[in-house]
Amino acid sequence: MPDLGVPELLIIAAIVLLLFGPGKAADIGGSLGRSIREFRKATQEDERPNATPPPTPPAAAADVIAPTADVPAATARRCCDACGAGIGEAQRFCTTCGAPVAAAAGAP
């Protein structure tokens, strides 16, 4: 395929202007530019391997209530040993870090 230089591009631009007029040629150029921009954006997103979301911070100490002698077991929340996030009674794995958690007292 021959190389397109400046003179060839000017001739092509003149032919496009003659065929479509200045208004329609501007619209064609704008839509072509948007298409190229979207294509580049899509290829750049595909090149990033294993894009992971930023890590979530562990739960604050005020949010986690550890079972103690002062707090009845019915009102105490379970916590992940690895990250300290609160865990529901039926959960077997931490939703924050994915670590397995011990079974709740009285759970099968």
C-alpha positions in Angstrom: 0.0 0.0 0.0 1.5 3.4 -0.9 2.4 5.8 1.8 0.1 8.8 2.2 2.0 12.1 2.5 0.8 15.6 3.0 0.0 16.3 -0.7 -2.1 13.1 -1.0 -4.1 14.0 2.2 -4.8 17.5 0.9 -6.1 16.1 -2.3 -8.4 13.7 -0.4 -9.6 16.5 1.8 -10.4 18.7 -1.2 -12.4 15.8 -2.8 -14.3 15.2 0.4 -15.1 19.0 0.6 -16.4 19.0 -3.0 -18.5 15.9 -2.5 -20.1 16.6 0.9 -19.7 20.3 1.5 -18.0 22.0 4.5 -20.8 21.3 7.0 -21.2 17.6 6.3 -17.4 17.2 6.1 -17.0 18.7 9.6 -19.6 16.2 10.9 -17.8 13.3 9.3 -14.5 14.4 10.7 -15.9 14.8 14.2 -17.6 11.4 14.2 -14.4 9.8 12.8 -12.4 11.4 15.7 -14.8 10.1 18.3 -14.6 6.6 16.8 -10.9 6.6 16.9 -10.9 8.0 20.5 -13.3 5.2 21.7 -11.3 2.6 19.9 -8.1 3.7 21.6 -9.8 3.8 25.0 -11.2 0.3 24.5 -7.8 -1.1 23.5 -6.1 0.5 26.5 -8.6 -1.0 28.9 -8.0 -4.4 27.3 -4.3 -4.1 27.8 -4.5 -3.7 31.6 -4.3 -7.3 32.9 -6.2 -8.2 36.0 -7.4 -4.7 36.9 -8.5 -5.0 40.5 -10.4 -2.4 42.5 -8.6 -0.6 45.2 -8.5 -2.5 48.5 -11.1 -1.5 51.1 -9.8 -0.4 54.4 -10.4 -2.7 57.4 -13.3 -1.9 59.7 -12.6 0.7 62.3 -12.2 -0.5 65.9 -15.4 1.3 66.9 -17.4 -0.7 64.3 -16.2 -4.1 65.7 -17.6 -5.4 69.0 -15.6 -8.3 70.3 -17.3 -10.7 72.7 -16.3 -10.1 76.3 -17.6 -11.0 79.7 -19.5 -7.7 79.8 -21.3 -8.2 76.5 -23.8 -11.1 76.2 -23.0 -13.5 73.3 -26.3 -12.7 71.6 -25.4 -9.1 71.0 -21.7 -9.6 70.1 -20.7 -9.5 66.5 -18.3 -12.0 64.9 -15.1 -10.7 63.4 -12.6 -11.9 60.9 -9.3 -12.9 62.5 -7.3 -11.8 59.5 -8.7 -8.3 58.8 -11.1 -7.5 61.7 -14.2 -7.0 59.5 -17.6 -7.8 60.8 -19.0 -11.2 59.8 -22.6 -12.4 59.6 -23.7 -15.5 61.6 -24.1 -17.7 58.5 -20.9 -16.7 56.8 -18.0 -19.1 56.4 -15.6 -16.7 54.6 -14.8 -13.1 55.1 -16.3 -10.9 52.4 -13.5 -8.3 52.8 -10.4 -10.5 52.6 -11.8 -14.0 51.7 -10.2 -15.7 54.7 -12.1 -18.7 56.2 -13.7 -18.0 59.6 -14.5 -20.2 62.5 -18.0 -21.4 62.8 -20.3 -19.4 65.1 -21.1 -20.9 68.5 -24.2 -23.0 68.2 -23.9 -23.2 64.4 -23.9 -26.6 62.7 
